Amino acid sequence: MTARTPDHPVDPLFIERWSPRAFDGSDVPDADLQTIFEAARWAPSAFNSQPWHFLYAKRGDANWERFLSLLIPWNQGWAHTASVLAYMISDTTPQTDRDGNPKHSSTHAFDTGAAWACLALQATRMGYHAHGMSGIQYELARTELALPERYQINAACVIGRIGDVAQLDEKQR
């Protein structure tokens, strides 16, 4: 990682947050992963609706290869070295109106983005890194993850410890 210098004073955590493509594949203990997701849970959201959901697989578990296959080939080419792969999903109708009918949220994706930011910063604080990505095969992912119509896939991310950049091809570096 090259040195990064802010234009104005900010907490070092913001500068330390980095989205690497090279990961070492080491295990993220479940307790650490739950802490990272807990930070996301505390993100602000409109009406405190918390419309986000994280569907995740850990390297080597029964869903890892399936989750990896839902990314576009470019992202599969480097994301396979991460420890955790998560899809960030938002509920487009997280609340109901006065009559109990689902009520569309115009901020569900924005709120999910806030949760992603908290996740990424918590991962950094714990010595991990998270890399968000939009390179997903969205329709395939929707079908494969069996998402009800009211849910939207916003992005995916990987979590892990930085690995050797030499494992990446020249373009991915």
Chimera marker file (.cmm) of the C-alpha trace (Angstrom):
<marker_set name="trace">
<marker id="1" x="0.000" y="0.000" z="0.000" r="1" g="1" b="0" radius="0.5"/>
<marker id="2" x="1.343" y="3.421" z="-0.877" r="1" g="1" b="0" radius="0.5"/>
<marker id="3" x="1.432" y="6.169" z="1.716" r="1" g="1" b="0" radius="0.5"/>
<marker id="4" x="-1.797" y="8.113" z="1.935" r="1" g="1" b="0" radius="0.5"/>
<marker id="5" x="-1.976" y="11.615" z="3.351" r="1" g="1" b="0" radius="0.5"/>
<marker id="6" x="-5.252" y="13.393" z="4.123" r="1" g="1" b="0" radius="0.5"/>
<marker id="7" x="-5.779" y="17.007" z="3.074" r="1" g="1" b="0" radius="0.5"/>
<marker id="8" x="-7.328" y="17.774" z="6.459" r="1" g="1" b="0" radius="0.5"/>
<marker id="9" x="-6.981" y="16.169" z="9.908" r="1" g="1" b="0" radius="0.5"/>
<marker id="10" x="-9.036" y="12.981" z="10.266" r="1" g="1" b="0" radius="0.5"/>
<marker id="11" x="-8.883" y="10.015" z="12.574" r="1" g="1" b="0" radius="0.5"/>
<marker id="12" x="-6.118" y="7.637" z="11.411" r="1" g="1" b="0" radius="0.5"/>
<marker id="13" x="-8.709" y="4.864" z="11.082" r="1" g="1" b="0" radius="0.5"/>
<marker id="14" x="-9.975" y="6.490" z="7.873" r="1" g="1" b="0" radius="0.5"/>
<marker id="15" x="-6.491" y="6.507" z="6.364" r="1" g="1" b="0" radius="0.5"/>
<marker id="16" x="-5.737" y="2.946" z="7.528" r="1" g="1" b="0" radius="0.5"/>
<marker id="17" x="-8.899" y="1.614" z="5.852" r="1" g="1" b="0" radius="0.5"/>
<marker id="18" x="-7.806" y="0.067" z="2.593" r="1" g="1" b="0" radius="0.5"/>
<marker id="19" x="-9.443" y="-2.143" z="-0.016" r="1" g="1" b="0" radius="0.5"/>
<marker id="20" x="-6.748" y="-4.649" z="-0.992" r="1" g="1" b="0" radius="0.5"/>
<marker id="21" x="-7.117" y="-7.321" z="-3.630" r="1" g="1" b="0" radius="0.5"/>
<marker id="22" x="-4.495" y="-9.637" z="-2.139" r="1" g="1" b="0" radius="0.5"/>
<marker id="23" x="-5.540" y="-11.563" z="0.959" r="1" g="1" b="0" radius="0.5"/>
<marker id="24" x="-3.759" y="-14.304" z="2.856" r="1" g="1" b="0" radius="0.5"/>
<marker id="25" x="-6.806" y="-16.600" z="3.186" r="1" g="1" b="0" radius="0.5"/>
<marker id="26" x="-6.359" y="-17.080" z="6.927" r="1" g="1" b="0" radius="0.5"/>
<marker id="27" x="-9.407" y="-17.833" z="9.035" r="1" g="1" b="0" radius="0.5"/>
<marker id="28" x="-11.446" y="-15.026" z="10.537" r="1" g="1" b="0" radius="0.5"/>
<marker id="29" x="-12.652" y="-16.458" z="13.843" r="1" g="1" b="0" radius="0.5"/>
<marker id="30" x="-16.436" y="-16.430" z="14.206" r="1" g="1" b="0" radius="0.5"/>
<marker id="31" x="-16.198" y="-14.118" z="17.243" r="1" g="1" b="0" radius="0.5"/>
<marker id="32" x="-14.266" y="-11.543" z="15.176" r="1" g="1" b="0" radius="0.5"/>
<marker id="33" x="-16.691" y="-11.853" z="12.294" r="1" g="1" b="0" radius="0.5"/>
<marker id="34" x="-19.656" y="-11.338" z="14.613" r="1" g="1" b="0" radius="0.5"/>
<marker id="35" x="-17.994" y="-8.207" z="16.024" r="1" g="1" b="0" radius="0.5"/>
<marker id="36" x="-17.515" y="-6.861" z="12.495" r="1" g="1" b="0" radius="0.5"/>
<marker id="37" x="-21.199" y="-7.504" z="11.683" r="1" g="1" b="0" radius="0.5"/>
<marker id="38" x="-22.230" y="-6.025" z="15.028" r="1" g="1" b="0" radius="0.5"/>
<marker id="39" x="-20.578" y="-2.733" z="14.062" r="1" g="1" b="0" radius="0.5"/>
<marker id="40" x="-22.668" y="-2.751" z="10.877" r="1" g="1" b="0" radius="0.5"/>
<marker id="41" x="-25.801" y="-3.318" z="12.959" r="1" g="1" b="0" radius="0.5"/>
<marker id="42" x="-25.185" y="-0.029" z="14.777" r="1" g="1" b="0" radius="0.5"/>
<marker id="43" x="-25.153" y="2.059" z="11.590" r="1" g="1" b="0" radius="0.5"/>
<marker id="44" x="-27.713" y="4.841" z="11.327" r="1" g="1" b="0" radius="0.5"/>
<marker id="45" x="-30.786" y="4.249" z="9.162" r="1" g="1" b="0" radius="0.5"/>
<marker id="46" x="-33.978" y="6.088" z="8.286" r="1" g="1" b="0" radius="0.5"/>
<marker id="47" x="-36.581" y="5.493" z="10.993" r="1" g="1" b="0" radius="0.5"/>
<marker id="48" x="-34.080" y="3.041" z="12.518" r="1" g="1" b="0" radius="0.5"/>
<marker id="49" x="-35.379" y="0.493" z="10.022" r="1" g="1" b="0" radius="0.5"/>
<marker id="50" x="-32.012" y="-1.254" z="9.556" r="1" g="1" b="0" radius="0.5"/>
<marker id="51" x="-32.939" y="-2.654" z="6.128" r="1" g="1" b="0" radius="0.5"/>
<marker id="52" x="-29.596" y="-4.396" z="5.540" r="1" g="1" b="0" radius="0.5"/>
<marker id="53" x="-28.806" y="-8.078" z="5.627" r="1" g="1" b="0" radius="0.5"/>
<marker id="54" x="-25.442" y="-9.739" z="5.094" r="1" g="1" b="0" radius="0.5"/>
<marker id="55" x="-25.400" y="-13.187" z="3.526" r="1" g="1" b="0" radius="0.5"/>
<marker id="56" x="-21.917" y="-14.608" z="3.934" r="1" g="1" b="0" radius="0.5"/>
<marker id="57" x="-19.696" y="-17.594" z="3.378" r="1" g="1" b="0" radius="0.5"/>
<marker id="58" x="-16.339" y="-18.359" z="4.950" r="1" g="1" b="0" radius="0.5"/>
<marker id="59" x="-13.460" y="-19.842" z="2.996" r="1" g="1" b="0" radius="0.5"/>
<marker id="60" x="-13.836" y="-23.606" z="2.951" r="1" g="1" b="0" radius="0.5"/>
<marker id="61" x="-17.463" y="-23.772" z="4.090" r="1" g="1" b="0" radius="0.5"/>
<marker id="62" x="-20.289" y="-25.356" z="2.080" r="1" g="1" b="0" radius="0.5"/>
<marker id="63" x="-21.276" y="-22.045" z="0.416" r="1" g="1" b="0" radius="0.5"/>
<marker id="64" x="-17.853" y="-20.590" z="-0.418" r="1" g="1" b="0" radius="0.5"/>
<marker id="65" x="-17.555" y="-21.769" z="-4.031" r="1" g="1" b="0" radius="0.5"/>
<marker id="66" x="-21.220" y="-20.986" z="-4.741" r="1" g="1" b="0" radius="0.5"/>
<marker id="67" x="-20.901" y="-17.437" z="-3.383" r="1" g="1" b="0" radius="0.5"/>
<marker id="68" x="-17.640" y="-16.928" z="-5.280" r="1" g="1" b="0" radius="0.5"/>
<marker id="69" x="-19.267" y="-18.058" z="-8.543" r="1" g="1" b="0" radius="0.5"/>
<marker id="70" x="-21.817" y="-15.216" z="-8.272" r="1" g="1" b="0" radius="0.5"/>
<marker id="71" x="-19.119" y="-12.580" z="-8.748" r="1" g="1" b="0" radius="0.5"/>
<marker id="72" x="-18.023" y="-11.500" z="-12.218" r="1" g="1" b="0" radius="0.5"/>
<marker id="73" x="-14.896" y="-13.369" z="-13.414" r="1" g="1" b="0" radius="0.5"/>
<marker id="74" x="-12.606" y="-10.339" z="-12.774" r="1" g="1" b="0" radius="0.5"/>
<marker id="75" x="-13.567" y="-10.278" z="-9.089" r="1" g="1" b="0" radius="0.5"/>
<marker id="76" x="-13.421" y="-14.058" z="-8.792" r="1" g="1" b="0" radius="0.5"/>
<marker id="77" x="-9.814" y="-13.772" z="-9.986" r="1" g="1" b="0" radius="0.5"/>
<marker id="78" x="-8.699" y="-12.050" z="-6.793" r="1" g="1" b="0" radius="0.5"/>
<marker id="79" x="-11.536" y="-12.437" z="-4.251" r="1" g="1" b="0" radius="0.5"/>
<marker id="80" x="-10.894" y="-16.180" z="-3.931" r="1" g="1" b="0" radius="0.5"/>
<marker id="81" x="-7.912" y="-15.354" z="-1.664" r="1" g="1" b="0" radius="0.5"/>
<marker id="82" x="-10.125" y="-13.646" z="0.951" r="1" g="1" b="0" radius="0.5"/>
<marker id="83" x="-11.424" y="-15.283" z="4.118" r="1" g="1" b="0" radius="0.5"/>
<marker id="84" x="-15.062" y="-14.160" z="4.016" r="1" g="1" b="0" radius="0.5"/>
<marker id="85" x="-17.347" y="-13.218" z="1.129" r="1" g="1" b="0" radius="0.5"/>
<marker id="86" x="-20.579" y="-11.386" z="1.916" r="1" g="1" b="0" radius="0.5"/>
<marker id="87" x="-23.475" y="-10.080" z="-0.140" r="1" g="1" b="0" radius="0.5"/>
<marker id="88" x="-25.085" y="-6.877" z="1.119" r="1" g="1" b="0" radius="0.5"/>
<marker id="89" x="-28.819" y="-7.074" z="0.679" r="1" g="1" b="0" radius="0.5"/>
<marker id="90" x="-31.408" y="-4.425" z="1.507" r="1" g="1" b="0" radius="0.5"/>
<marker id="91" x="-35.099" y="-4.731" z="2.224" r="1" g="1" b="0" radius="0.5"/>
<marker id="92" x="-36.844" y="-2.206" z="-0.040" r="1" g="1" b="0" radius="0.5"/>
<marker id="93" x="-39.946" y="-2.247" z="2.187" r="1" g="1" b="0" radius="0.5"/>
<marker id="94" x="-38.621" y="-2.535" z="5.754" r="1" g="1" b="0" radius="0.5"/>
<marker id="95" x="-41.646" y="-0.880" z="7.379" r="1" g="1" b="0" radius="0.5"/>
<marker id="96" x="-45.396" y="-0.833" z="7.036" r="1" g="1" b="0" radius="0.5"/>
<marker id="97" x="-47.862" y="2.003" z="6.684" r="1" g="1" b="0" radius="0.5"/>
<marker id="98" x="-50.706" y="2.687" z="9.128" r="1" g="1" b="0" radius="0.5"/>
<marker id="99" x="-52.809" y="-0.015" z="7.505" r="1" g="1" b="0" radius="0.5"/>
<marker id="100" x="-50.050" y="-2.632" z="7.815" r="1" g="1" b="0" radius="0.5"/>
<marker id="101" x="-49.105" y="-2.594" z="4.123" r="1" g="1" b="0" radius="0.5"/>
<marker id="102" x="-45.424" y="-2.727" z="3.136" r="1" g="1" b="0" radius="0.5"/>
<marker id="103" x="-44.015" y="0.774" z="2.727" r="1" g="1" b="0" radius="0.5"/>
<marker id="104" x="-41.246" y="1.431" z="0.193" r="1" g="1" b="0" radius="0.5"/>
<marker id="105" x="-38.059" y="2.965" z="1.585" r="1" g="1" b="0" radius="0.5"/>
<marker id="106" x="-36.268" y="5.452" z="-0.652" r="1" g="1" b="0" radius="0.5"/>
<marker id="107" x="-33.164" y="5.148" z="1.547" r="1" g="1" b="0" radius="0.5"/>
<marker id="108" x="-32.742" y="1.364" z="1.880" r="1" g="1" b="0" radius="0.5"/>
<marker id="109" x="-29.586" y="1.313" z="-0.294" r="1" g="1" b="0" radius="0.5"/>
<marker id="110" x="-28.170" y="4.446" z="1.358" r="1" g="1" b="0" radius="0.5"/>
<marker id="111" x="-28.735" y="2.910" z="4.790" r="1" g="1" b="0" radius="0.5"/>
<marker id="112" x="-27.075" y="-0.325" z="3.676" r="1" g="1" b="0" radius="0.5"/>
<marker id="113" x="-24.105" y="1.727" z="2.505" r="1" g="1" b="0" radius="0.5"/>
<marker id="114" x="-23.833" y="3.203" z="5.998" r="1" g="1" b="0" radius="0.5"/>
<marker id="115" x="-23.767" y="-0.316" z="7.427" r="1" g="1" b="0" radius="0.5"/>
<marker id="116" x="-21.044" y="-1.274" z="4.930" r="1" g="1" b="0" radius="0.5"/>
<marker id="117" x="-18.930" y="1.698" z="6.030" r="1" g="1" b="0" radius="0.5"/>
<marker id="118" x="-19.236" y="0.681" z="9.684" r="1" g="1" b="0" radius="0.5"/>
<marker id="119" x="-18.321" y="-2.898" z="8.780" r="1" g="1" b="0" radius="0.5"/>
<marker id="120" x="-15.240" y="-1.780" z="6.840" r="1" g="1" b="0" radius="0.5"/>
<marker id="121" x="-14.041" y="0.527" z="9.615" r="1" g="1" b="0" radius="0.5"/>
<marker id="122" x="-14.546" y="-2.123" z="12.315" r="1" g="1" b="0" radius="0.5"/>
<marker id="123" x="-12.640" y="-4.648" z="10.220" r="1" g="1" b="0" radius="0.5"/>
<marker id="124" x="-9.782" y="-2.157" z="9.906" r="1" g="1" b="0" radius="0.5"/>
<marker id="125" x="-9.806" y="-1.470" z="13.656" r="1" g="1" b="0" radius="0.5"/>
<marker id="126" x="-9.393" y="-5.215" z="14.250" r="1" g="1" b="0" radius="0.5"/>
<marker id="127" x="-6.482" y="-5.651" z="11.830" r="1" g="1" b="0" radius="0.5"/>
<marker id="128" x="-8.542" y="-6.993" z="8.926" r="1" g="1" b="0" radius="0.5"/>
<marker id="129" x="-9.434" y="-5.349" z="5.650" r="1" g="1" b="0" radius="0.5"/>
<marker id="130" x="-12.652" y="-5.310" z="3.674" r="1" g="1" b="0" radius="0.5"/>
<marker id="131" x="-13.039" y="-4.676" z="-0.044" r="1" g="1" b="0" radius="0.5"/>
<marker id="132" x="-16.468" y="-3.790" z="-1.384" r="1" g="1" b="0" radius="0.5"/>
<marker id="133" x="-17.408" y="-4.551" z="-4.975" r="1" g="1" b="0" radius="0.5"/>
<marker id="134" x="-20.244" y="-4.119" z="-7.410" r="1" g="1" b="0" radius="0.5"/>
<marker id="135" x="-18.948" y="-6.720" z="-9.874" r="1" g="1" b="0" radius="0.5"/>
<marker id="136" x="-21.680" y="-9.256" z="-9.235" r="1" g="1" b="0" radius="0.5"/>
<marker id="137" x="-23.751" y="-11.351" z="-11.609" r="1" g="1" b="0" radius="0.5"/>
<marker id="138" x="-26.883" y="-9.776" z="-10.137" r="1" g="1" b="0" radius="0.5"/>
<marker id="139" x="-29.636" y="-11.868" z="-11.734" r="1" g="1" b="0" radius="0.5"/>
<marker id="140" x="-27.763" y="-15.117" z="-11.144" r="1" g="1" b="0" radius="0.5"/>
<marker id="141" x="-27.107" y="-14.061" z="-7.536" r="1" g="1" b="0" radius="0.5"/>
<marker id="142" x="-30.765" y="-13.161" z="-6.985" r="1" g="1" b="0" radius="0.5"/>
<marker id="143" x="-31.833" y="-16.591" z="-8.223" r="1" g="1" b="0" radius="0.5"/>
<marker id="144" x="-29.068" y="-18.556" z="-6.489" r="1" g="1" b="0" radius="0.5"/>
<marker id="145" x="-29.619" y="-16.772" z="-3.161" r="1" g="1" b="0" radius="0.5"/>
<marker id="146" x="-33.421" y="-17.206" z="-3.521" r="1" g="1" b="0" radius="0.5"/>
<marker id="147" x="-34.124" y="-13.570" z="-2.705" r="1" g="1" b="0" radius="0.5"/>
<marker id="148" x="-37.743" y="-12.494" z="-2.426" r="1" g="1" b="0" radius="0.5"/>
<marker id="149" x="-38.706" y="-9.661" z="-4.784" r="1" g="1" b="0" radius="0.5"/>
<marker id="150" x="-38.665" y="-6.999" z="-2.056" r="1" g="1" b="0" radius="0.5"/>
<marker id="151" x="-34.915" y="-7.491" z="-1.439" r="1" g="1" b="0" radius="0.5"/>
<marker id="152" x="-32.191" y="-5.854" z="-3.501" r="1" g="1" b="0" radius="0.5"/>
<marker id="153" x="-28.559" y="-6.893" z="-3.834" r="1" g="1" b="0" radius="0.5"/>
<marker id="154" x="-26.543" y="-3.714" z="-3.288" r="1" g="1" b="0" radius="0.5"/>
<marker id="155" x="-22.962" y="-4.981" z="-3.368" r="1" g="1" b="0" radius="0.5"/>
<marker id="156" x="-20.618" y="-7.675" z="-2.140" r="1" g="1" b="0" radius="0.5"/>
<marker id="157" x="-17.508" y="-7.510" z="-0.005" r="1" g="1" b="0" radius="0.5"/>
<marker id="158" x="-14.653" y="-9.684" z="1.087" r="1" g="1" b="0" radius="0.5"/>
<marker id="159" x="-12.964" y="-9.604" z="4.478" r="1" g="1" b="0" radius="0.5"/>
<marker id="160" x="-9.563" y="-10.896" z="5.523" r="1" g="1" b="0" radius="0.5"/>
<marker id="161" x="-5.955" y="-10.095" z="6.213" r="1" g="1" b="0" radius="0.5"/>
<marker id="162" x="-3.735" y="-8.572" z="3.561" r="1" g="1" b="0" radius="0.5"/>
<marker id="163" x="-1.733" y="-11.060" z="1.549" r="1" g="1" b="0" radius="0.5"/>
<marker id="164" x="1.260" y="-10.827" z="-0.746" r="1" g="1" b="0" radius="0.5"/>
<marker id="165" x="0.544" y="-8.621" z="-3.767" r="1" g="1" b="0" radius="0.5"/>
<marker id="166" x="2.821" y="-10.907" z="-5.816" r="1" g="1" b="0" radius="0.5"/>
<marker id="167" x="-0.055" y="-13.419" z="-5.958" r="1" g="1" b="0" radius="0.5"/>
<marker id="168" x="-1.979" y="-10.984" z="-8.194" r="1" g="1" b="0" radius="0.5"/>
<marker id="169" x="-1.439" y="-10.595" z="-11.898" r="1" g="1" b="0" radius="0.5"/>
<marker id="170" x="-0.167" y="-7.235" z="-13.164" r="1" g="1" b="0" radius="0.5"/>
<marker id="171" x="-3.643" y="-5.876" z="-13.945" r="1" g="1" b="0" radius="0.5"/>
<marker id="172" x="-5.025" y="-6.753" z="-10.505" r="1" g="1" b="0" radius="0.5"/>
<marker id="173" x="-2.156" y="-5.020" z="-8.734" r="1" g="1" b="0" radius="0.5"/>
<link id1="1" id2="2" r="1" g="1" b="0" radius="0.2"/>
<link id1="2" id2="3" r="1" g="1" b="0" radius="0.2"/>
<link id1="3" id2="4" r="1" g="1" b="0" radius="0.2"/>
<link id1="4" id2="5" r="1" g="1" b="0" radius="0.2"/>
<link id1="5" id2="6" r="1" g="1" b="0" radius="0.2"/>
<link id1="6" id2="7" r="1" g="1" b="0" radius="0.2"/>
<link id1="7" id2="8" r="1" g="1" b="0" radius="0.2"/>
<link id1="8" id2="9" r="1" g="1" b="0" radius="0.2"/>
<link id1="9" id2="10" r="1" g="1" b="0" radius="0.2"/>
<link id1="10" id2="11" r="1" g="1" b="0" radius="0.2"/>
<link id1="11" id2="12" r="1" g="1" b="0" radius="0.2"/>
<link id1="12" id2="13" r="1" g="1" b="0" radius="0.2"/>
<link id1="13" id2="14" r="1" g="1" b="0" radius="0.2"/>
<link id1="14" id2="15" r="1" g="1" b="0" radius="0.2"/>
<link id1="15" id2="16" r="1" g="1" b="0" radius="0.2"/>
<link id1="16" id2="17" r="1" g="1" b="0" radius="0.2"/>
<link id1="17" id2="18" r="1" g="1" b="0" radius="0.2"/>
<link id1="18" id2="19" r="1" g="1" b="0" radius="0.2"/>
<link id1="19" id2="20" r="1" g="1" b="0" radius="0.2"/>
<link id1="20" id2="21" r="1" g="1" b="0" radius="0.2"/>
<link id1="21" id2="22" r="1" g="1" b="0" radius="0.2"/>
<link id1="22" id2="23" r="1" g="1" b="0" radius="0.2"/>
<link id1="23" id2="24" r="1" g="1" b="0" radius="0.2"/>
<link id1="24" id2="25" r="1" g="1" b="0" radius="0.2"/>
<link id1="25" id2="26" r="1" g="1" b="0" radius="0.2"/>
<link id1="26" id2="27" r="1" g="1" b="0" radius="0.2"/>
<link id1="27" id2="28" r="1" g="1" b="0" radius="0.2"/>
<link id1="28" id2="29" r="1" g="1" b="0" radius="0.2"/>
<link id1="29" id2="30" r="1" g="1" b="0" radius="0.2"/>
<link id1="30" id2="31" r="1" g="1" b="0" radius="0.2"/>
<link id1="31" id2="32" r="1" g="1" b="0" radius="0.2"/>
<link id1="32" id2="33" r="1" g="1" b="0" radius="0.2"/>
<link id1="33" id2="34" r="1" g="1" b="0" radius="0.2"/>
<link id1="34" id2="35" r="1" g="1" b="0" radius="0.2"/>
<link id1="35" id2="36" r="1" g="1" b="0" radius="0.2"/>
<link id1="36" id2="37" r="1" g="1" b="0" radius="0.2"/>
<link id1="37" id2="38" r="1" g="1" b="0" radius="0.2"/>
<link id1="38" id2="39" r="1" g="1" b="0" radius="0.2"/>
<link id1="39" id2="40" r="1" g="1" b="0" radius="0.2"/>
<link id1="40" id2="41" r="1" g="1" b="0" radius="0.2"/>
<link id1="41" id2="42" r="1" g="1" b="0" radius="0.2"/>
<link id1="42" id2="43" r="1" g="1" b="0" radius="0.2"/>
<link id1="43" id2="44" r="1" g="1" b="0" radius="0.2"/>
<link id1="44" id2="45" r="1" g="1" b="0" radius="0.2"/>
<link id1="45" id2="46" r="1" g="1" b="0" radius="0.2"/>
<link id1="46" id2="47" r="1" g="1" b="0" radius="0.2"/>
<link id1="47" id2="48" r="1" g="1" b="0" radius="0.2"/>
<link id1="48" id2="49" r="1" g="1" b="0" radius="0.2"/>
<link id1="49" id2="50" r="1" g="1" b="0" radius="0.2"/>
<link id1="50" id2="51" r="1" g="1" b="0" radius="0.2"/>
<link id1="51" id2="52" r="1" g="1" b="0" radius="0.2"/>
<link id1="52" id2="53" r="1" g="1" b="0" radius="0.2"/>
<link id1="53" id2="54" r="1" g="1" b="0" radius="0.2"/>
<link id1="54" id2="55" r="1" g="1" b="0" radius="0.2"/>
<link id1="55" id2="56" r="1" g="1" b="0" radius="0.2"/>
<link id1="56" id2="57" r="1" g="1" b="0" radius="0.2"/>
<link id1="57" id2="58" r="1" g="1" b="0" radius="0.2"/>
<link id1="58" id2="59" r="1" g="1" b="0" radius="0.2"/>
<link id1="59" id2="60" r="1" g="1" b="0" radius="0.2"/>
<link id1="60" id2="61" r="1" g="1" b="0" radius="0.2"/>
<link id1="61" id2="62" r="1" g="1" b="0" radius="0.2"/>
<link id1="62" id2="63" r="1" g="1" b="0" radius="0.2"/>
<link id1="63" id2="64" r="1" g="1" b="0" radius="0.2"/>
<link id1="64" id2="65" r="1" g="1" b="0" radius="0.2"/>
<link id1="65" id2="66" r="1" g="1" b="0" radius="0.2"/>
<link id1="66" id2="67" r="1" g="1" b="0" radius="0.2"/>
<link id1="67" id2="68" r="1" g="1" b="0" radius="0.2"/>
<link id1="68" id2="69" r="1" g="1" b="0" radius="0.2"/>
<link id1="69" id2="70" r="1" g="1" b="0" radius="0.2"/>
<link id1="70" id2="71" r="1" g="1" b="0" radius="0.2"/>
<link id1="71" id2="72" r="1" g="1" b="0" radius="0.2"/>
<link id1="72" id2="73" r="1" g="1" b="0" radius="0.2"/>
<link id1="73" id2="74" r="1" g="1" b="0" radius="0.2"/>
<link id1="74" id2="75" r="1" g="1" b="0" radius="0.2"/>
<link id1="75" id2="76" r="1" g="1" b="0" radius="0.2"/>
<link id1="76" id2="77" r="1" g="1" b="0" radius="0.2"/>
<link id1="77" id2="78" r="1" g="1" b="0" radius="0.2"/>
<link id1="78" id2="79" r="1" g="1" b="0" radius="0.2"/>
<link id1="79" id2="80" r="1" g="1" b="0" radius="0.2"/>
<link id1="80" id2="81" r="1" g="1" b="0" radius="0.2"/>
<link id1="81" id2="82" r="1" g="1" b="0" radius="0.2"/>
<link id1="82" id2="83" r="1" g="1" b="0" radius="0.2"/>
<link id1="83" id2="84" r="1" g="1" b="0" radius="0.2"/>
<link id1="84" id2="85" r="1" g="1" b="0" radius="0.2"/>
<link id1="85" id2="86" r="1" g="1" b="0" radius="0.2"/>
<link id1="86" id2="87" r="1" g="1" b="0" radius="0.2"/>
<link id1="87" id2="88" r="1" g="1" b="0" radius="0.2"/>
<link id1="88" id2="89" r="1" g="1" b="0" radius="0.2"/>
<link id1="89" id2="90" r="1" g="1" b="0" radius="0.2"/>
<link id1="90" id2="91" r="1" g="1" b="0" radius="0.2"/>
<link id1="91" id2="92" r="1" g="1" b="0" radius="0.2"/>
<link id1="92" id2="93" r="1" g="1" b="0" radius="0.2"/>
<link id1="93" id2="94" r="1" g="1" b="0" radius="0.2"/>
<link id1="94" id2="95" r="1" g="1" b="0" radius="0.2"/>
<link id1="95" id2="96" r="1" g="1" b="0" radius="0.2"/>
<link id1="96" id2="97" r="1" g="1" b="0" radius="0.2"/>
<link id1="97" id2="98" r="1" g="1" b="0" radius="0.2"/>
<link id1="98" id2="99" r="1" g="1" b="0" radius="0.2"/>
<link id1="99" id2="100" r="1" g="1" b="0" radius="0.2"/>
<link id1="100" id2="101" r="1" g="1" b="0" radius="0.2"/>
<link id1="101" id2="102" r="1" g="1" b="0" radius="0.2"/>
<link id1="102" id2="103" r="1" g="1" b="0" radius="0.2"/>
<link id1="103" id2="104" r="1" g="1" b="0" radius="0.2"/>
<link id1="104" id2="105" r="1" g="1" b="0" radius="0.2"/>
<link id1="105" id2="106" r="1" g="1" b="0" radius="0.2"/>
<link id1="106" id2="107" r="1" g="1" b="0" radius="0.2"/>
<link id1="107" id2="108" r="1" g="1" b="0" radius="0.2"/>
<link id1="108" id2="109" r="1" g="1" b="0" radius="0.2"/>
<link id1="109" id2="110" r="1" g="1" b="0" radius="0.2"/>
<link id1="110" id2="111" r="1" g="1" b="0" radius="0.2"/>
<link id1="111" id2="112" r="1" g="1" b="0" radius="0.2"/>
<link id1="112" id2="113" r="1" g="1" b="0" radius="0.2"/>
<link id1="113" id2="114" r="1" g="1" b="0" radius="0.2"/>
<link id1="114" id2="115" r="1" g="1" b="0" radius="0.2"/>
<link id1="115" id2="116" r="1" g="1" b="0" radius="0.2"/>
<link id1="116" id2="117" r="1" g="1" b="0" radius="0.2"/>
<link id1="117" id2="118" r="1" g="1" b="0" radius="0.2"/>
<link id1="118" id2="119" r="1" g="1" b="0" radius="0.2"/>
<link id1="119" id2="120" r="1" g="1" b="0" radius="0.2"/>
<link id1="120" id2="121" r="1" g="1" b="0" radius="0.2"/>
<link id1="121" id2="122" r="1" g="1" b="0" radius="0.2"/>
<link id1="122" id2="123" r="1" g="1" b="0" radius="0.2"/>
<link id1="123" id2="124" r="1" g="1" b="0" radius="0.2"/>
<link id1="124" id2="125" r="1" g="1" b="0" radius="0.2"/>
<link id1="125" id2="126" r="1" g="1" b="0" radius="0.2"/>
<link id1="126" id2="127" r="1" g="1" b="0" radius="0.2"/>
<link id1="127" id2="128" r="1" g="1" b="0" radius="0.2"/>
<link id1="128" id2="129" r="1" g="1" b="0" radius="0.2"/>
<link id1="129" id2="130" r="1" g="1" b="0" radius="0.2"/>
<link id1="130" id2="131" r="1" g="1" b="0" radius="0.2"/>
<link id1="131" id2="132" r="1" g="1" b="0" radius="0.2"/>
<link id1="132" id2="133" r="1" g="1" b="0" radius="0.2"/>
<link id1="133" id2="134" r="1" g="1" b="0" radius="0.2"/>
<link id1="134" id2="135" r="1" g="1" b="0" radius="0.2"/>
<link id1="135" id2="136" r="1" g="1" b="0" radius="0.2"/>
<link id1="136" id2="137" r="1" g="1" b="0" radius="0.2"/>
<link id1="137" id2="138" r="1" g="1" b="0" radius="0.2"/>
<link id1="138" id2="139" r="1" g="1" b="0" radius="0.2"/>
<link id1="139" id2="140" r="1" g="1" b="0" radius="0.2"/>
<link id1="140" id2="141" r="1" g="1" b="0" radius="0.2"/>
<link id1="141" id2="142" r="1" g="1" b="0" radius="0.2"/>
<link id1="142" id2="143" r="1" g="1" b="0" radius="0.2"/>
<link id1="143" id2="144" r="1" g="1" b="0" radius="0.2"/>
<link id1="144" id2="145" r="1" g="1" b="0" radius="0.2"/>
<link id1="145" id2="146" r="1" g="1" b="0" radius="0.2"/>
<link id1="146" id2="147" r="1" g="1" b="0" radius="0.2"/>
<link id1="147" id2="148" r="1" g="1" b="0" radius="0.2"/>
<link id1="148" id2="149" r="1" g="1" b="0" radius="0.2"/>
<link id1="149" id2="150" r="1" g="1" b="0" radius="0.2"/>
<link id1="150" id2="151" r="1" g="1" b="0" radius="0.2"/>
<link id1="151" id2="152" r="1" g="1" b="0" radius="0.2"/>
<link id1="152" id2="153" r="1" g="1" b="0" radius="0.2"/>
<link id1="153" id2="154" r="1" g="1" b="0" radius="0.2"/>
<link id1="154" id2="155" r="1" g="1" b="0" radius="0.2"/>
<link id1="155" id2="156" r="1" g="1" b="0" radius="0.2"/>
<link id1="156" id2="157" r="1" g="1" b="0" radius="0.2"/>
<link id1="157" id2="158" r="1" g="1" b="0" radius="0.2"/>
<link id1="158" id2="159" r="1" g="1" b="0" radius="0.2"/>
<link id1="159" id2="160" r="1" g="1" b="0" radius="0.2"/>
<link id1="160" id2="161" r="1" g="1" b="0" radius="0.2"/>
<link id1="161" id2="162" r="1" g="1" b="0" radius="0.2"/>
<link id1="162" id2="163" r="1" g="1" b="0" radius="0.2"/>
<link id1="163" id2="164" r="1" g="1" b="0" radius="0.2"/>
<link id1="164" id2="165" r="1" g="1" b="0" radius="0.2"/>
<link id1="165" id2="166" r="1" g="1" b="0" radius="0.2"/>
<link id1="166" id2="167" r="1" g="1" b="0" radius="0.2"/>
<link id1="167" id2="168" r="1" g="1" b="0" radius="0.2"/>
<link id1="168" id2="169" r="1" g="1" b="0" radius="0.2"/>
<link id1="169" id2="170" r="1" g="1" b="0" radius="0.2"/>
<link id1="170" id2="171" r="1" g="1" b="0" radius="0.2"/>
<link id1="171" id2="172" r="1" g="1" b="0" radius="0.2"/>
<link id1="172" id2="173" r="1" g="1" b="0" radius="0.2"/>
</marker_set>
